[in-house]
Amino acid sequence: MKRHHISKKEIKELISQYPLANLSKKDIIEVVDFEEKIILVNGKPWFFYKDNKIYPTVKQVLETDINNFSAVFVDKGAIPFVVKGADVMRPGIVTIDNAVKKNAYVVVADAEYKKALAIGISIFDSEEMKGLKTGKVIKNIHRIGDAVWGI
C-alpha cells in the first residue's frame, strides 16, 4: 500500500464538500492506494473513492453523528444481508430520511441502535422509495468488514 499526502487544493475541496466532517487544514490528510483509494484523516479511514467520487466511510459515520448524513434504517432481519454486502431491498427498510436523493450516497443503519452498517447509492429519492413496497432501492458500495473497513 502506498501512502501520500494530498495537495492543499484537494484538502480545501474536501473541506467544502463535506463541511459536517469537521475537517480542518491542521488535520493530517493522506491517501492510501488500495483496491480503492482511501483518504485517511489523522490516521483514520474517513473517505473512499468509488468511480471517481468521494464517499464517507462507515467508520466516519460511527465516530460522528449519524444525523449529519442522509440515512435509511433497516430492521434486524435485513442486517445480516447488508453486512455481507447485499443491496438493500425495500421491505427491510423501516425508516427513510426525507433527505435521501436519487443517485446520491446514503447511510444504511440498524433501526434499533441507530448504528451505521453500510454506505450505499440510492436508486430512488425518499418520496419514490416510500411509495414502493418491493424491489432493490439501494446499491451497497461499502460495509462493515469489507476491504475499506479493514484499513
C-alpha positions in Angstrom: 0.0 0.0 0.0 1.3 3.4 -1.0 0.6 6.4 1.2 0.9 10.0 0.1 -0.3 13.4 1.3 -2.9 15.3 -0.8 -2.5 18.8 -2.1 -3.8 21.9 -0.3 -6.2 22.4 -3.1 -7.7 18.9 -2.6 -7.9 19.5 1.1 -9.9 22.7 0.6 -12.2 20.9 -1.9 -12.7 18.1 0.7 -13.5 20.6 3.5 -16.0 22.4 1.3 -17.6 19.2 0.0 -18.0 17.7 3.5 -18.5 20.5 6.0 -20.1 18.2 8.6 -16.9 16.1 8.7 -15.3 18.9 10.7 -12.1 18.8 8.8 -9.5 21.5 9.2 -6.3 22.5 7.4 -4.4 21.2 10.5 -5.6 17.6 10.0 -3.1 15.2 8.6 -4.8 14.0 5.4 -3.3 11.2 3.3 -4.4 8.9 0.5 -3.8 5.2 0.6 -3.7 3.4 -2.7 -5.6 0.2 -2.1 -8.3 -1.6 -4.1 -10.0 1.7 -3.9 -8.2 4.9 -2.9 -8.9 5.6 0.8 -8.5 9.0 2.4 -7.1 8.9 6.0 -7.7 11.8 8.3 -5.4 11.7 11.3 -4.7 8.0 10.5 -8.4 7.0 10.3 -10.1 5.9 7.1 -12.6 8.8 6.7 -13.4 8.7 3.0 -13.0 6.4 0.0 -13.1 6.8 -3.8 -15.6 4.8 -5.9 -16.0 5.5 -9.6 -14.0 8.8 -9.2 -16.4 10.1 -6.4 -15.6 10.5 -2.8 -17.8 8.9 -0.1 -17.6 8.8 3.7 -16.7 5.5 5.3 -18.8 3.6 7.8 -16.1 4.3 10.4 -16.6 8.1 9.9 -20.3 7.7 10.4 -19.9 5.6 13.5 -17.5 8.2 15.1 -19.6 11.2 14.3 -23.3 11.9 14.5 -25.5 9.8 12.1 -27.8 12.8 11.9 -25.2 14.5 9.8 -25.9 12.1 7.0 -29.0 11.1 4.9 -29.9 7.6 6.1 -32.3 4.7 5.9 -32.9 2.4 8.8 -33.3 -1.3 8.4 -35.0 -4.0 10.5 -33.0 -6.7 12.2 -33.9 -9.2 9.5 -32.0 -7.2 6.9 -28.8 -6.6 8.9 -27.1 -9.9 8.2 -27.6 -9.5 4.5 -26.4 -5.8 4.4 -23.2 -6.6 6.3 -22.5 -9.4 3.9 -22.7 -6.9 1.0 -26.2 -7.4 -0.3 -28.1 -4.5 -1.8 -30.9 -3.1 0.3 -34.4 -4.2 -0.6 -37.4 -2.0 0.2 -39.2 -4.5 2.6 -36.2 -4.4 5.0 -36.4 -0.6 5.5 -38.2 0.7 8.5 -37.5 4.5 8.2 -36.3 6.7 5.3 -34.9 10.2 5.8 -36.5 12.9 3.7 -33.0 14.0 2.7 -32.4 10.8 0.6 -31.7 11.8 -3.0 -31.6 9.6 -6.1 -28.1 8.6 -7.2 -26.5 10.0 -4.0 -24.9 8.2 -1.1 -27.0 7.1 1.8 -26.0 5.5 5.1 -27.7 2.2 5.9 -28.2 1.8 9.6 -29.7 -0.5 12.2 -33.2 0.8 13.1 -32.9 -0.3 16.8 -29.5 1.0 17.7 -29.1 3.7 15.0 -25.6 2.4 14.1 -24.2 2.5 10.6 -23.9 -0.8 8.8 -23.1 0.3 5.2 -22.8 3.1 2.7 -24.9 2.8 -0.5 -26.1 4.6 -3.5 -29.8 5.3 -3.6 -31.7 4.2 -6.7 -34.7 6.4 -5.8 -35.3 9.6 -3.8 -37.0 9.4 -0.5 -40.5 10.1 -1.8 -40.2 7.4 -4.5 -38.7 5.0 -2.1 -41.6 5.5 0.4 -44.1 4.7 -2.3 -42.5 1.3 -3.1 -43.4 -2.0 -1.5 -40.8 -4.3 -3.1 -37.5 -4.2 -5.0 -34.0 -3.1 -4.7 -33.7 0.6 -3.6 -30.0 1.0 -2.5 -26.8 -0.4 -4.1 -24.4 -1.4 -1.3 -20.9 0.0 -2.0 -19.1 -0.2 1.4 -20.0 -2.1 4.5 -18.6 -3.2 7.9 -16.0 -5.9 7.4 -15.0 -5.1 3.8 -11.6 -4.1 2.5 -12.1 -0.4 3.2 -13.3 -1.2 6.7 -10.1 -3.2 7.3 -7.7 -0.3 6.7 
